[in-house]
Amino acid sequence: MDATEAAAVGKAPHRPGAWPVLAWGLWDWGGAAFNAVITTFVFTVYLTSDAFGPGADATLGWALAAAGVVIALLAPVSGQRADRSGRRSRWLAINTGAVVVVSAAMFFVTPDPGHLWLGLVLLAAGNVFFELASVNYNAMLGEVSTPATVGRVSGLGWGLGYIGGIVLLLLVYLGLIAPDVGVFGITDEDGLDVRVTMLVCAVWTLVFSLPVLLTARDAPAAGRRPRVGLLASYRLLLGSIRALWRRDHHIVYFLLSSAVFRDGLAGVFTFGGVIAAGTFGFSPGDVIVFGVAANLVAGVATIAFGTLDDRLGPKRLIVGSLAAMVLAGTLVFVLHDGGRAVFWSVGLALCIFVGPAQSASRTFLARLIPEGQEGEVFGLYATTGRAVSFLAPASFSLAMTLGLAVTGAAGLEEVQYWGILGIVAVLLVGLLLLLPVRSGLRRDSAVVTAAAH
């Protein structure tokens, strides 16, 4: 689509460096406060500490699982209703605002077993609101890009998310958590260092979300479709899925294949630190240093590889990235006796391809979605991902069990490196499921829209 064609459909042909694109990408930078600092590195670790009593880690798992079920049920309908109302930016603002409020409320979770459930409810609610906001955010990709720039724009956003998370993590770690006395005299007494970090995360999310919320414009009233009730929304959703299947099976095939390999990509970071510590002897500090390096490598690579997405197409980029990760993961397994140098070199090489595969997955779908259904289909994208989120953890554990049987080791801790093969297997299955999927540009929405009505 050139500038003339873009103008004809009412879409500005923004360059990847234009302000609307940067404003959109900054939401990813701000969202990393919840996605990385709260969910991955700080608040979940705080909640599962001894201060909250025994069994907190298991209870955390159930709380996050419940949040996943809610997301799977609500994401497609939430996106569909935003599509029909033409108010994506409004719903992005509402859900982002809810994430900010929930993040700030975590300040009141003091280290006491009686406050465990308050923390779990806030964390689960934050996950729901963050995912619903992400549906509308992803659906806006087509509004700030054209088919010629969508790879670079998506890569910019995803890369900013990686880098923003690490920048904020370093700021709060060095300024609040690591020192005995942090900035403003804050200490770890009564969990104050972590609780103030939650306030910092809330402010970070708010500040870096404002650019897109102030820049984006909703569709004019004339372009909106009639409101429907919640049950009618689910009936429309089923009709849309049937119409998508009749129109082009490959959208459905991609939703399924991407769900598998996206879970494998998530597994790389979920279990990377576990393997670094258990198999390669990394200390907790070493794991944090490696995590910073890995995220920086992934972020820079994601931004840089956006050009390849636009030139070669997202499918080739995903296939190449997954193949490289399968090879690198296998090398880590084979060379595990080589020590820390192996994990640093091959592990970082593997991380180069995580972000590009994630970003290209988003652009692949954006190129296929019928116009006007971006929110609904990205909602299905979130739902299918949640539906198979057990694959990487289960494969990791099953591979370790297989390793125990094959090697005759005395315990699972001696064969932890076999878990690498479980993650590799998920990536490989996702790659094989992707190969038959046909890529293409956005389809005409007439058939799907007619079926939905």
C-alpha positions in Angstrom: 0.0 0.0 0.0 1.5 3.3 -1.0 0.6 6.8 0.3 -2.2 7.2 -2.1 -3.8 3.9 -1.3 -3.4 4.5 2.4 -5.1 7.9 2.1 -7.9 6.3 0.1 -8.9 4.0 3.0 -8.5 6.8 5.6 -5.2 5.5 7.0 -2.2 7.8 7.4 1.0 6.1 5.9 3.1 6.7 9.0 6.8 6.1 8.7 8.3 3.8 11.5 9.9 6.9 13.1 6.8 9.1 13.0 5.3 10.4 16.2 2.1 8.3 16.1 4.2 5.2 15.7 6.6 6.1 18.5 3.5 7.0 20.7 2.1 3.6 20.0 5.4 1.8 20.8 5.8 3.7 24.1 2.8 1.8 25.4 4.9 -1.4 25.2 7.7 0.4 27.0 5.3 1.5 29.8 3.5 -1.9 29.9 6.8 -3.6 30.7 6.3 -2.3 34.3 3.5 -4.7 34.9 4.6 -7.5 32.5 8.2 -7.7 33.5 8.8 -6.0 36.9 5.6 -6.9 38.7 4.7 -10.2 37.2 8.1 -11.7 36.4 10.8 -10.3 38.7 9.6 -8.5 41.8 6.0 -8.8 43.0 5.5 -12.5 42.4 8.8 -13.2 44.1 7.7 -11.0 47.0 4.3 -12.8 47.3 6.0 -16.2 47.4 8.5 -15.3 50.1 8.4 -16.9 53.6 6.7 -13.7 55.0 3.4 -14.8 53.3 3.3 -18.3 54.8 3.8 -21.8 53.5 2.2 -22.8 50.2 2.1 -19.3 48.7 3.8 -20.4 45.5 1.1 -23.0 44.8 -1.7 -20.6 45.6 -0.1 -18.1 43.2 -0.2 -20.7 40.5 -4.0 -21.2 41.0 -4.6 -17.4 41.1 -2.8 -16.9 37.8 -4.6 -19.9 36.3 -7.9 -18.4 37.2 -6.9 -15.1 35.6 -6.0 -17.1 32.5 -9.4 -18.6 32.3 -11.1 -15.2 32.6 -8.8 -13.8 29.9 -9.6 -16.7 27.6 -13.3 -16.1 28.0 -13.3 -12.3 27.8 -10.5 -11.4 25.3 -12.3 -12.2 22.0 -15.6 -10.6 23.1 -13.9 -7.6 24.5 -12.0 -7.1 21.3 -15.2 -7.6 19.2 -17.2 -5.1 21.2 -14.4 -2.5 20.8 -14.4 -3.2 17.0 -18.2 -2.7 16.8 -18.2 0.4 18.9 -15.2 1.9 17.1 -13.7 2.9 20.5 -10.5 1.0 20.7 -8.5 3.8 22.2 -11.2 4.3 24.9 -11.0 0.7 25.9 -7.3 0.8 25.8 -7.4 3.8 28.2 -9.9 2.1 30.5 -8.0 -1.2 30.8 -4.6 0.6 31.1 -6.1 2.8 33.8 -7.2 -0.3 35.6 -3.7 -1.7 35.4 -2.3 1.6 36.9 -4.8 1.5 39.8 -4.1 -2.2 40.5 -0.3 -1.6 40.4 -0.6 1.3 42.9 -2.9 -0.7 45.2 -0.2 -3.3 45.6 1.5 -0.8 47.9 -0.9 -1.9 50.6 0.1 -5.6 50.4 2.4 -5.8 53.5 4.4 -8.9 54.2 1.9 -10.8 56.3 0.0 -14.1 55.6 -3.2 -12.2 56.1 -2.5 -10.1 53.0 -1.6 -12.9 50.7 -5.0 -13.0 49.1 -5.1 -9.3 48.6 -1.9 -9.5 46.7 -3.1 -12.5 44.7 -6.4 -10.9 43.8 -4.6 -7.7 42.7 -2.1 -9.6 40.6 -4.8 -11.7 38.9 -6.9 -8.7 38.2 -3.9 -6.8 36.8 -3.2 -9.7 34.5 -6.8 -9.7 33.2 -6.8 -5.9 32.6 -3.3 -6.0 31.0 -4.3 -8.7 28.5 -7.5 -6.9 27.6 -5.6 -3.7 27.1 -3.1 -5.6 24.9 -5.9 -6.9 22.7 -6.9 -3.3 21.8 -3.2 -2.2 21.6 -2.4 -5.0 19.1 -5.5 -4.2 17.1 -4.3 -0.7 16.6 -1.2 -1.9 14.8 -2.9 -1.6 11.4 -3.8 2.0 12.3 -0.2 3.1 12.7 1.4 1.1 9.9 0.9 0.0 6.3 1.7 -3.5 4.8 5.1 -2.0 3.9 6.0 -0.9 7.4 4.1 -3.2 9.7 7.2 -5.4 10.5 9.3 -2.4 11.6 6.5 -0.8 13.5 5.7 -4.1 15.4 9.4 -4.7 16.0 9.8 -1.2 17.4 7.0 -1.7 19.9 8.1 -5.2 21.0 11.7 -4.1 21.3 10.8 -1.1 23.4 8.9 -3.4 25.7 12.0 -5.6 26.3 14.3 -2.7 26.8 11.8 -0.6 28.9 11.3 -3.5 31.3 15.1 -3.9 31.8 15.6 -0.1 32.3 12.9 0.0 34.9 14.1 -3.2 36.6 17.6 -1.8 36.9 16.3 1.5 38.3 14.2 0.0 41.0 16.8 -2.8 41.8 19.7 -0.4 42.2 17.7 2.5 43.7 15.3 0.6 46.0 15.7 -3.2 46.3 19.5 -3.9 46.4 20.8 -1.2 48.8 20.3 -1.6 52.6 19.0 2.0 52.4 17.7 3.1 49.1 16.7 6.5 47.8 14.7 8.7 50.2 15.9 6.4 53.0 13.6 3.5 51.9 14.6 0.1 53.4 13.1 -3.4 53.3 11.4 -3.0 56.6 7.8 -4.0 56.3 8.4 -4.7 52.6 8.6 -1.0 51.9 11.2 -1.3 49.1 9.0 -3.6 47.1 5.8 -1.7 47.9 7.3 1.6 46.8 8.4 -0.2 43.6 4.8 -0.9 42.9 4.0 2.8 43.0 6.9 3.5 40.7 5.5 0.9 38.3 2.1 2.5 38.3 3.6 5.9 37.5 5.8 4.4 34.8 2.8 2.7 33.1 0.7 5.9 33.3 3.4 8.2 31.9 4.4 6.1 29.0 0.8 5.2 28.1 -0.3 8.8 27.8 1.3 9.4 24.4 -0.8 6.8 22.5 -3.9 7.6 24.5 -3.6 11.3 23.6 -2.7 10.6 20.0 -5.0 7.8 19.0 -8.5 8.7 17.6 -11.5 6.5 17.7 -13.7 5.9 14.6 -16.3 8.5 13.8 -19.9 7.7 15.0 -21.0 7.0 11.4 -18.6 4.1 11.2 -19.8 2.3 14.4 -22.0 -0.8 14.4 -25.0 -1.2 16.7 -24.4 -2.3 20.3 -25.4 -5.9 21.3 -25.6 -7.6 24.6 -23.1 -10.0 26.1 -24.8 -13.2 25.1 -25.3 -11.8 21.6 -21.6 -11.0 21.5 -20.7 -14.6 22.0 -23.2 -15.7 19.3 -21.5 -13.2 17.0 -18.1 -14.5 18.0 -19.1 -18.1 17.0 -20.5 -16.8 13.7 -17.3 -14.9 13.0 -15.2 -18.0 13.7 -17.3 -20.1 11.3 -17.0 -17.3 8.7 -13.3 -17.0 9.1 -13.0 -20.8 8.7 -15.1 -20.7 5.5 -13.3 -17.7 4.1 -9.7 -18.8 4.8 -8.7 -21.8 6.9 -5.2 -20.4 7.3 -6.2 -17.7 9.8 -7.5 -20.5 12.1 -4.4 -22.7 11.3 -2.1 -19.8 12.3 -4.0 -19.1 15.5 -3.4 -22.7 16.5 0.3 -23.0 15.3 1.3 -19.7 16.8 -0.3 -20.6 20.1 2.1 -23.6 20.3 5.3 -21.8 19.4 4.4 -18.7 21.4 4.2 -20.9 24.5 7.6 -22.3 23.6 9.0 -18.7 23.3 7.5 -17.9 26.7 9.1 -21.1 28.1 12.6 -19.9 27.0 12.4 -17.0 29.5 10.3 -18.9 32.1 12.9 -21.7 32.5 16.0 -20.0 31.3 16.9 -18.7 34.7 16.0 -22.0 36.3 18.4 -23.9 33.9 21.1 -21.2 34.4 21.1 -21.7 38.2 20.5 -25.5 38.4 22.6 -26.8 35.5 25.2 -24.1 34.9 25.8 -22.9 38.5 24.7 -19.3 38.1 24.2 -17.4 41.4 21.0 -15.3 41.9 23.0 -12.2 41.0 24.4 -14.0 37.9 20.9 -14.9 36.8 19.8 -11.2 37.0 22.8 -10.1 35.0 22.1 -12.7 32.4 18.4 -11.7 32.3 19.3 -8.1 31.7 21.7 -9.1 28.9 19.2 -11.5 27.4 16.4 -8.9 27.3 18.6 -6.2 25.9 19.8 -8.6 23.1 16.2 -9.6 22.4 15.0 -6.0 22.4 17.7 -4.7 20.0 17.3 -7.7 17.7 13.5 -7.3 17.6 13.8 -3.7 16.5 16.6 -4.5 13.9 14.8 -7.6 12.5 11.6 -5.5 11.8 13.2 -4.6 8.4 13.6 -8.3 7.5 9.9 -8.8 8.4 8.9 -6.2 5.9 11.3 -7.4 3.2 11.1 -11.2 3.5 7.6 -11.5 5.1 6.7 -12.5 8.6 6.4 -16.3 7.9 10.0 -16.6 6.7 11.2 -14.6 9.7 9.3 -16.8 12.1 10.4 -20.0 10.5 14.0 -18.9 10.4 13.9 -17.7 14.0 12.3 -20.9 15.3 14.7 -23.1 13.4 17.7 -21.1 14.8 16.2 -21.5 18.4 15.8 -25.2 17.9 19.4 -25.5 16.8 20.7 -23.3 19.7 18.6 -25.1 22.3 19.9 -28.5 21.1 23.5 -27.2 21.3 22.9 -26.0 24.9 21.7 -29.6 25.7 24.6 -31.3 23.9 27.2 -29.0 25.4 25.8 -28.6 28.9 29.0 -30.0 30.4 30.9 -27.0 28.9 29.9 -24.8 31.8 28.9 -21.2 32.1 30.6 -20.1 28.8 28.3 -22.4 26.9 25.2 -20.9 28.4 26.4 -17.3 28.0 27.3 -17.7 24.3 24.7 -20.1 23.0 22.0 -18.9 25.4 22.4 -15.3 24.3 22.5 -16.4 20.6 19.2 -18.1 21.2 17.7 -14.9 22.7 18.4 -13.0 19.5 15.5 -14.8 17.9 12.8 -14.8 20.6 11.6 -11.2 20.1 11.6 -11.3 16.3 9.5 -14.4 16.3 7.0 -12.8 18.8 6.8 -9.6 16.8 6.5 -11.3 13.4 3.7 -13.5 14.8 1.8 -10.3 15.5 2.4 -8.9 12.0 1.6 -12.2 10.3 -1.9 -12.1 11.9 -2.3 -8.4 11.3 -1.8 -9.0 7.6 -4.5 -11.7 7.5 -7.3 -10.2 9.7 -10.4 -8.9 7.8 -10.6 -5.2 8.3 -12.9 -4.2 11.2 -12.2 -7.4 13.1 -8.8 -6.7 14.5 -9.9 -6.6 18.1 -11.9 -9.7 17.9 -9.2 -11.8 16.1 -6.4 -10.5 18.4 -8.7 -11.5 21.2 -8.8 -15.0 19.8 -5.0 -14.8 19.5 -4.9 -14.2 23.3 -7.4 -17.0 24.0 -5.6 -19.7 21.9 -2.3 -18.7 23.6 -3.9 -19.2 27.1 -5.5 -22.5 26.0 -2.1 -24.2 25.4 -0.1 -22.3 28.1 0.5 -25.7 29.8 2.6 -27.1 27.0 6.0 -25.6 27.8 5.9 -26.4 31.6 4.5 -29.9 31.0 7.1 -30.6 28.3 9.9 -29.3 30.5 8.9 -31.7 33.3 8.2 -34.6 31.0 11.7 -34.3 29.4 13.3 -34.3 32.8 11.4 -37.4 33.7 12.5 -39.0 30.5 16.1 -38.0 31.2 15.8 -39.7 34.7 14.7 -42.9 33.0 17.4 -42.8 30.3 20.4 -41.9 32.4 19.4 -43.7 35.6 20.4 -40.6 37.6 19.6 -40.5 41.4 17.3 -37.5 41.2 15.6 -35.0 38.9 18.1 -32.2 39.8 20.8 -34.2 38.1 19.0 -34.3 34.8 17.5 -30.8 34.8 19.3 -30.1 31.5 17.0 -32.6 29.8 14.2 -30.0 30.3 15.9 -28.0 27.5 14.7 -30.7 25.1 11.1 -30.2 26.3 11.2 -26.5 25.4 12.9 -27.3 22.1 10.2 -29.9 21.3 7.4 -27.3 21.8 9.2 -24.9 19.4 9.7 -27.6 16.9 6.1 -28.7 16.9 5.0 -25.0 16.5 7.4 -24.7 13.6 6.1 -27.8 11.9 2.4 -26.7 12.4 3.3 -23.3 10.9 4.9 -24.6 7.7 1.7 -25.4 5.8 0.1 -22.1 6.8 -0.2 -19.7 3.8 0.7 -16.1 4.4 -1.0 -13.2 2.7 -2.3 -9.7 3.0 -5.4 -8.6 4.8 -8.6 -10.3 3.4 -11.8 -8.6 2.3 -14.1 -8.4 5.3 -17.4 -8.5 3.5 -18.1 -12.2 3.9 -17.1 -12.3 7.6 -19.0 -9.1 8.4 -22.1 -10.4 6.7 -21.9 -13.6 8.7 -21.5 -11.8 11.9 -24.7 -9.8 11.3 
